Amino acid sequence: EGVNTNPATDDEKIGVMYKFYQDGSLLSETFVEVDQTVASKSWEKLSSLLIEPGNPDSIEIEILVGKDATGTVSFDNIRCNVTPGWAMGVFNGSAETPVGWMNWSDGSGFNNVVDDTVHSGQYSILLEENDGDADERVYYTGPVPVEEGKWYKIGAWVKTEGISTD
């Protein structure tokens, strides 16, 4: 909404920077630009093909709005897919989990934070599998400090529906 059009410099551009690393060294980077030929538009899928950057062991993804860019920009469902096969996932790429939670999924299904099925509090995490493939769904929190030698009681309330007994 209301972004500056036809940016003349990098400081006026908006987009997503992908940086690939191996053993802490930068192998490759790609900047995928937002279409700034018009000031406002609905959701649009951005994508770019990156030639094999070597053998990366990590990726850093930054959403960048140049210091001279204007307007409001929303990003959602940020991914890095490797064809063919899987090489690396993007945790919390859906941008929909509360602060402190991260997620990743592979295959057909759904995972998100929901507010219509809760045990207590305001939210629960819904993991839904839509096929019989060996997919993966992951939700986890950031590290929490613990004390050595202490006992901790952990637990979770779980509700299941239509789980395969095979």
VMD Tcl script that draws the C-alpha trace (Angstrom):
set ca {
  {0.00 0.00 0.00}
  {1.42 3.37 -1.04}
  {4.96 2.17 -1.85}
  {7.33 4.36 -3.80}
  {7.31 3.47 -7.48}
  {10.22 2.98 -9.88}
  {13.01 3.01 -7.28}
  {16.19 4.58 -8.66}
  {18.56 3.27 -5.96}
  {18.90 0.20 -3.73}
  {17.90 2.42 -0.79}
  {14.43 2.78 -2.35}
  {13.92 -0.96 -3.02}
  {11.87 -3.50 -1.06}
  {12.37 -7.28 -1.15}
  {13.73 -10.46 0.40}
  {17.47 -11.26 0.58}
  {18.51 -14.93 0.63}
  {22.10 -15.66 1.76}
  {23.58 -19.17 1.64}
  {26.47 -20.14 3.93}
  {28.84 -23.07 4.35}
  {30.98 -23.27 7.50}
  {30.23 -19.59 8.18}
  {31.38 -18.38 4.74}
  {28.96 -16.73 2.31}
  {28.51 -18.89 -0.81}
  {25.81 -16.97 -2.65}
  {23.09 -14.36 -2.23}
  {19.98 -13.38 -4.15}
  {17.69 -10.37 -3.67}
  {14.08 -10.95 -4.79}
  {12.49 -7.56 -5.38}
  {8.90 -6.51 -4.71}
  {7.15 -5.14 -7.79}
  {7.29 -1.38 -7.31}
  {5.89 -0.38 -10.69}
  {2.58 0.45 -8.96}
  {2.02 1.97 -5.51}
  {-0.56 -0.57 -4.31}
  {-1.51 -4.13 -5.27}
  {-2.97 -7.29 -3.82}
  {-0.95 -10.35 -2.75}
  {1.59 -11.43 -5.36}
  {3.89 -14.44 -5.34}
  {7.56 -13.50 -5.64}
  {10.05 -16.10 -6.73}
  {13.47 -16.42 -8.21}
  {15.56 -19.30 -9.45}
  {18.98 -19.52 -7.87}
  {21.64 -21.67 -9.47}
  {23.14 -24.25 -7.09}
  {25.15 -22.16 -4.61}
  {27.53 -25.02 -3.71}
  {26.83 -27.09 -0.61}
  {25.21 -24.71 1.90}
  {24.69 -25.78 5.51}
  {22.62 -22.73 6.46}
  {20.54 -19.94 4.98}
  {19.79 -16.44 6.24}
  {16.66 -14.71 5.02}
  {16.12 -10.98 5.50}
  {13.11 -8.88 4.65}
  {14.53 -5.57 3.48}
  {12.91 -2.18 3.10}
  {15.44 0.37 1.90}
  {16.01 3.43 4.07}
  {14.37 5.64 1.44}
  {11.49 3.27 0.58}
  {7.97 4.30 1.57}
  {4.61 2.64 2.12}
  {3.36 -0.48 3.89}
  {4.46 -3.97 2.80}
  {3.33 -7.35 4.15}
  {5.25 -10.63 3.72}
  {3.92 -14.16 4.33}
  {4.87 -17.79 3.60}
  {8.59 -17.24 3.04}
  {10.24 -20.36 1.63}
  {13.37 -21.81 0.13}
  {12.64 -24.92 -1.92}
  {15.21 -27.08 -3.62}
  {14.27 -29.00 -6.75}
  {14.36 -31.94 -6.80}
  {14.05 -32.94 -3.15}
  {14.40 -31.17 0.18}
  {17.57 -29.45 1.32}
  {16.59 -26.91 3.96}
  {13.45 -25.60 5.59}
  {12.53 -22.13 6.77}
  {11.31 -22.02 10.35}
  {8.35 -19.71 10.95}
  {8.16 -18.79 7.27}
  {4.38 -18.52 7.56}
  {4.90 -15.53 9.89}
  {1.80 -16.56 11.84}
  {3.08 -17.98 15.09}
  {3.25 -15.96 18.30}
  {6.60 -14.61 19.46}
  {8.76 -17.41 20.81}
  {7.31 -20.19 18.63}
  {8.78 -21.42 15.36}
  {7.41 -23.93 12.86}
  {8.35 -25.88 9.79}
  {6.41 -28.29 7.61}
  {7.05 -30.55 4.67}
  {4.41 -32.09 2.42}
  {0.64 -31.86 2.30}
  {-1.04 -30.59 5.43}
  {-1.56 -27.62 7.67}
  {0.07 -26.30 10.80}
  {-0.67 -23.04 12.51}
  {-1.67 -21.38 15.75}
  {-5.47 -21.38 16.11}
  {-7.90 -19.85 18.59}
  {-11.02 -21.97 17.96}
  {-9.81 -25.18 19.68}
  {-8.09 -24.57 23.01}
  {-7.77 -26.40 26.32}
  {-6.99 -23.27 28.32}
  {-5.63 -19.88 27.37}
  {-6.27 -18.30 24.00}
  {-4.41 -20.46 21.46}
  {-3.43 -24.00 20.52}
  {-1.22 -25.44 17.82}
  {-3.04 -27.38 15.08}
  {-1.06 -29.96 13.10}
  {-3.08 -31.51 10.28}
  {-1.91 -34.23 7.87}
  {-3.77 -34.43 4.55}
  {-2.24 -37.54 3.00}
  {-0.48 -40.79 3.89}
  {2.98 -39.61 2.86}
  {5.94 -39.42 5.22}
  {5.59 -35.66 5.78}
  {6.85 -33.71 8.73}
  {5.33 -30.99 10.93}
  {7.38 -29.24 13.60}
  {6.56 -26.60 16.21}
  {9.03 -25.61 18.87}
  {9.95 -22.75 21.15}
  {13.25 -21.00 21.45}
  {15.70 -22.24 24.09}
  {14.65 -21.82 27.71}
  {17.38 -21.72 30.37}
  {17.37 -24.57 32.89}
  {19.51 -25.36 35.93}
  {21.85 -28.31 35.98}
  {20.84 -31.06 38.37}
  {17.22 -29.86 38.72}
  {14.17 -32.00 37.95}
  {11.55 -30.56 35.61}
  {8.00 -31.81 35.13}
  {6.90 -31.36 31.53}
  {3.54 -32.04 29.91}
  {1.04 -31.05 27.28}
  {-2.69 -31.34 26.67}
  {-3.28 -33.14 23.35}
  {-6.53 -33.57 21.41}
  {-6.58 -36.03 18.50}
  {-9.11 -36.51 15.73}
  {-9.02 -39.08 12.93}
  {-5.52 -40.37 13.77}
  {-4.49 -43.42 11.73}
  {-4.00 -46.50 13.90}
  {-1.77 -48.05 11.22}
}
mol new
graphics top color blue
foreach p $ca { graphics top sphere $p radius 0.5 }
foreach p [lrange $ca 0 end-1] q [lrange $ca 1 end] { graphics top cylinder $p $q radius 0.2 }
display resetview
